[in-house]
Amino acid sequence: MAAHTTSRLVFLSASIFLFNVINLPFLTNALSSCNGACSTSNDCDGQLICINGNCNDDPDVGTQICSGGDMPSASGGDCKSSGTLNCDDGKSFSQFTCSPQVLSSTQAILTLNDFSEGGDGGAPSECDEKFHSNSEKVVALSTGWYNKGSRCGQMITITSATSGKSVEAMVVDECDSLNGCDSEHAYQGPCRNNIVDGSQAVWDALGLNSGEESVTWSMA
């Protein structure tokens, strides 16, 4: 009986080994790391998520595995994406109705916007239905922070993590985190939910060049 049992165990072990060898490519390719090809959220390793066919940081979890930078995550806390906007050019964007919690010093990403007529902003500013020149210190806030216009006309203080400089600017518009890819939004996709979209005057006052910069903001 002992010899028979040993033979069965050897056969079982061999079967398991062959199964793993045969399915090794599948098991190896099931999870991909940063920028690896993917088609579903389960195709990505760890806390990464499939975004536009590539594994990337999950904005709802706030990982910085792929970015490896000091840029704030695309969302925070319990702020989860409310859906996906698929644009005519084939690009897809996460939609948000919320933003990270507003603190005494709230982390954000500063982007550049032209609030003048014919500029990047598209339509007039939502707060006052007016265009604003590049010399005015004005900003748009992501939908959650804009909070249905409750911050319209209020001043916020923005501090650059790069230069250490601060500037006060007026909230005049919403950086729409739900809608985009149309003429009203200058055919741009929805904003991420942690954006302070500043005029050229804001960037100049902070001593920054255009692009994206890590900042903090608070009510002035």
Buried (B, 14 or more C-beta within 10 A) or exposed (E): EEEEEEEEEEEEEEEEEEEEEEEEEEEEEEBBEBEBEBEEEEBBBEEBBBBEEBBBBBBBBBBEBBEEEEBBBBBBEEBBBBEEBEBEEEEEBBBBBBBBEBEEEBBBBBBBBBBBEEBBBBBBBBBBEEBBBBEBBBBBBBBBBBBEEEBBEEEBBBBBBBEEEBBEBBBBBBBBBBBBBEEEBBEBBBBBBBBBBBBBBBBBBBEBEEEEBBBBBBEE
